[in-house]
Amino acid sequence: MFETHCYDSWLSVQAKKTEFFRYSQMGGTLPAPLFIFLAGVSVALVTEKLRGKGVARGVIAKQVIWRGTEVFGLGILFRVQEFILGIPFSPWTDLLRVDVLNMLGLSMILLGVLCWLAGGSGPISGGVVRARNSILALGAAAAVALATPAIWTTWRPRFLPWEVESYVNGVHIFDKPQVWLFPIFPWVAFAFVGLAVGFWLFTDFAQQREELGFLALAIAGVAAFCASLALDRWGPAMYSVYDYWHTSPNFFLARCGVIVMILCAAYAWCRWGWGQVGFSLIEQLGRTSLLVYWVHIEFVYGRLSILPKGKCGIAAATAGLCVIFVAMLGLSMARTRWSARRELVG
């Protein structure tokens, strides 16, 4: 995320024509879906924890939906902040831009609704509820991914005001959907997949054979990636407008495969790697991901940018990237230590 944003903001027009920039941006297809995917995993973890305490499904759903509403509100607040800091250059329409925090909040709201629907009524075993949640989540993810190409083109809901349609396909104020925005189609599908993965981690098999559970996930990730390559040949035949890199369900499947493999690699890193020495960058930045995202955007894209935007060479932008990384790590550590002191005082 830091690399993608820093190079995109600071590199000059000439530097952006290089192979270095092209390859540096390839990783930019992963941070946002990872962010939303992990929200789905966290909802599953919270749901299982509360269910284990005997909390009613309605109460659980209400808590998840309320948290999603809070995150959505933070997304709106973030847009207001960026608008104010950008005066007089920022247009008022930026206040209604659909960013990743907006979609993160909406995703959590939809996950709360799905978990409530899957809960059923009466006494049902935890295994049955988990299975229902996983099936519904994967079905919803598949439906969103398969519908995305049409929703962006031939099935566009043009009858909606652009302020509303933007949440469906990211059209914003333009004449066609924009690939740099975060509409429901396809982004919410990553949260549904994350929810299914989270519930998998609570199955009896994954709980009793943790390493094998993650190995099974890794194999599923590899299979999903390979399947996306095999299915790509039929994409143009299925859709009148086929854009592999932006709306294709095959690219969605490939990214899901890579994301699941990254999750398994992170588990291995924390289980057998440096995570065992007492400090893990993954865990540290993960604890304060929302804060780090919020702050670094302003120092990279905003008025407080530490380097001149669009005017730097590769060496200067790389130095700035290192500064941002160290600064955000320091901010993250300060935040967790402050929280720990508050708990001790409390």
HURA-V373929 format. One record per backbone hydrogen bond with DSSP energy under -1.0 kcal/mol. CO is the residue of the C=O (numbers start at 1). NH is the residue of the N-H. E is the energy in kcal/mol with one decimal. If there is no record, write none. Layout:
co: {CO & CO}
nh: {NH & NH}
e: {E & E}
//
This chain:
co: {1 & 2 & 3 & 4 & 5 & 6 & 7 & 9 & 10 & 12 & 14 & 15 & 18 & 19 & 20 & 21 & 25 & 26 & 27 & 30 & 31 & 32 & 33 & 34 & 35 & 36 & 37 & 38 & 39 & 40 & 41 & 42 & 43 & 44 & 45 & 46 & 47 & 48 & 50 & 51 & 56 & 57 & 58 & 59 & 60 & 61 & 62 & 63 & 64 & 65 & 66 & 67 & 68 & 69 & 70 & 71 & 72 & 73 & 74 & 75 & 76 & 77 & 78 & 79 & 80 & 81 & 82 & 84 & 86 & 86 & 91 & 92 & 93 & 94 & 98 & 99 & 100 & 101 & 102 & 103 & 104 & 105 & 106 & 107 & 108 & 109 & 110 & 111 & 112 & 113 & 114 & 115 & 125 & 126 & 127 & 128 & 129 & 130 & 131 & 132 & 133 & 134 & 135 & 136 & 137 & 138 & 139 & 140 & 141 & 142 & 143 & 144 & 147 & 148 & 150 & 153 & 156 & 157 & 161 & 161 & 162 & 164 & 165 & 165 & 166 & 167 & 168 & 170 & 171 & 178 & 183 & 184 & 186 & 187 & 188 & 189 & 190 & 191 & 192 & 193 & 194 & 195 & 196 & 197 & 199 & 200 & 203 & 204 & 205 & 209 & 210 & 211 & 212 & 213 & 214 & 215 & 216 & 217 & 218 & 219 & 220 & 221 & 222 & 223 & 224 & 225 & 226 & 227 & 228 & 231 & 232 & 234 & 235 & 243 & 243 & 243 & 248 & 249 & 250 & 251 & 252 & 253 & 254 & 255 & 256 & 257 & 258 & 259 & 260 & 261 & 262 & 263 & 264 & 265 & 266 & 267 & 268 & 269 & 269 & 273 & 274 & 280 & 281 & 282 & 283 & 286 & 288 & 289 & 290 & 291 & 292 & 293 & 295 & 297 & 297 & 299 & 302 & 308 & 312 & 313 & 314 & 315 & 316 & 317 & 318 & 319 & 320 & 321 & 322 & 323 & 324 & 325 & 326 & 327 & 328 & 329 & 330 & 331 & 332 & 333 & 334 & 335 & 336 & 337 & 338 & 339 & 340 & 341 & 342}
nh: {5 & 6 & 7 & 8 & 9 & 10 & 11 & 310 & 312 & 16 & 17 & 18 & 22 & 23 & 24 & 25 & 28 & 29 & 30 & 34 & 35 & 36 & 37 & 38 & 39 & 40 & 41 & 42 & 43 & 44 & 45 & 46 & 47 & 48 & 49 & 50 & 51 & 52 & 55 & 54 & 60 & 61 & 62 & 63 & 64 & 65 & 66 & 67 & 68 & 69 & 70 & 71 & 72 & 73 & 74 & 75 & 76 & 77 & 78 & 79 & 80 & 81 & 82 & 83 & 84 & 85 & 86 & 87 & 89 & 90 & 94 & 95 & 96 & 97 & 182 & 103 & 104 & 105 & 106 & 107 & 108 & 109 & 110 & 111 & 112 & 113 & 114 & 115 & 116 & 117 & 118 & 119 & 129 & 130 & 131 & 132 & 133 & 134 & 135 & 136 & 137 & 138 & 139 & 140 & 141 & 142 & 143 & 144 & 145 & 146 & 147 & 148 & 151 & 152 & 155 & 156 & 158 & 160 & 164 & 165 & 166 & 167 & 168 & 169 & 170 & 184 & 185 & 178 & 174 & 181 & 187 & 188 & 189 & 190 & 192 & 193 & 194 & 195 & 196 & 197 & 198 & 199 & 200 & 201 & 202 & 203 & 207 & 208 & 209 & 213 & 214 & 215 & 216 & 217 & 218 & 219 & 220 & 221 & 222 & 223 & 224 & 225 & 226 & 227 & 228 & 229 & 230 & 231 & 232 & 234 & 235 & 238 & 239 & 246 & 247 & 248 & 252 & 253 & 254 & 255 & 256 & 257 & 258 & 259 & 260 & 261 & 262 & 263 & 264 & 265 & 266 & 267 & 268 & 269 & 270 & 271 & 272 & 273 & 275 & 276 & 277 & 284 & 285 & 286 & 287 & 289 & 292 & 293 & 294 & 295 & 296 & 297 & 299 & 301 & 302 & 306 & 305 & 311 & 12 & 317 & 318 & 319 & 320 & 321 & 322 & 323 & 324 & 325 & 326 & 327 & 328 & 329 & 330 & 331 & 332 & 333 & 334 & 335 & 336 & 337 & 338 & 339 & 340 & 341 & 342 & 343 & 344 & 345 & 346}
e: {-2.3 & -2.8 & -2.2 & -1.8 & -2.2 & -2.6 & -1.6 & -1.7 & -2.9 & -1.9 & -1.3 & -1.4 & -1.7 & -2.6 & -2.1 & -1.7 & -1.2 & -1.3 & -1.8 & -2.5 & -2.5 & -2.2 & -3.0 & -2.7 & -1.0 & -1.5 & -1.8 & -2.6 & -2.1 & -1.8 & -2.1 & -2.6 & -2.7 & -2.5 & -2.1 & -2.5 & -2.6 & -2.2 & -2.2 & -1.7 & -2.3 & -2.8 & -2.3 & -2.2 & -2.4 & -2.9 & -2.4 & -2.2 & -2.4 & -2.3 & -2.1 & -2.3 & -2.5 & -2.4 & -2.2 & -2.1 & -1.9 & -2.5 & -2.6 & -1.8 & -2.1 & -2.5 & -2.5 & -2.2 & -2.5 & -2.6 & -1.2 & -1.1 & -2.3 & -1.2 & -1.7 & -1.7 & -1.5 & -1.3 & -1.7 & -1.9 & -2.3 & -2.2 & -2.3 & -2.5 & -2.0 & -1.9 & -2.4 & -2.4 & -2.2 & -1.9 & -2.4 & -2.7 & -1.8 & -2.3 & -2.4 & -1.0 & -2.0 & -2.6 & -2.2 & -2.6 & -2.7 & -2.6 & -2.6 & -2.7 & -2.7 & -2.7 & -2.4 & -2.5 & -2.5 & -2.4 & -2.2 & -2.4 & -2.5 & -2.6 & -1.8 & -1.4 & -2.6 & -2.0 & -3.4 & -1.2 & -2.2 & -1.9 & -1.4 & -3.0 & -2.1 & -1.3 & -1.1 & -2.7 & -1.6 & -3.1 & -1.7 & -2.7 & -2.0 & -1.3 & -1.1 & -2.0 & -1.6 & -1.2 & -1.6 & -2.1 & -2.2 & -2.2 & -2.0 & -2.4 & -2.6 & -2.2 & -1.8 & -1.7 & -1.1 & -1.7 & -2.4 & -2.4 & -2.4 & -2.6 & -2.0 & -2.1 & -2.6 & -1.6 & -2.5 & -2.4 & -2.2 & -2.4 & -2.3 & -2.6 & -2.5 & -2.1 & -2.5 & -2.6 & -2.0 & -1.5 & -2.0 & -2.7 & -1.1 & -1.7 & -1.1 & -1.3 & -1.7 & -1.1 & -2.0 & -1.7 & -1.8 & -2.3 & -2.2 & -2.6 & -2.4 & -2.2 & -2.2 & -2.9 & -2.5 & -1.9 & -2.4 & -2.4 & -2.1 & -2.3 & -2.6 & -2.1 & -2.4 & -2.5 & -2.4 & -2.4 & -3.1 & -1.1 & -1.5 & -1.9 & -1.9 & -2.6 & -2.6 & -1.8 & -1.7 & -1.0 & -2.6 & -2.5 & -2.4 & -2.6 & -2.3 & -1.6 & -1.3 & -3.2 & -1.2 & -2.0 & -1.5 & -1.2 & -2.3 & -2.3 & -2.3 & -2.1 & -2.3 & -2.3 & -2.1 & -1.9 & -2.6 & -2.5 & -2.4 & -2.7 & -2.8 & -2.2 & -2.4 & -2.4 & -2.4 & -2.4 & -2.4 & -2.3 & -2.2 & -2.3 & -2.3 & -2.2 & -2.2 & -2.2 & -2.1 & -1.9 & -1.9 & -2.6 & -2.5}
//
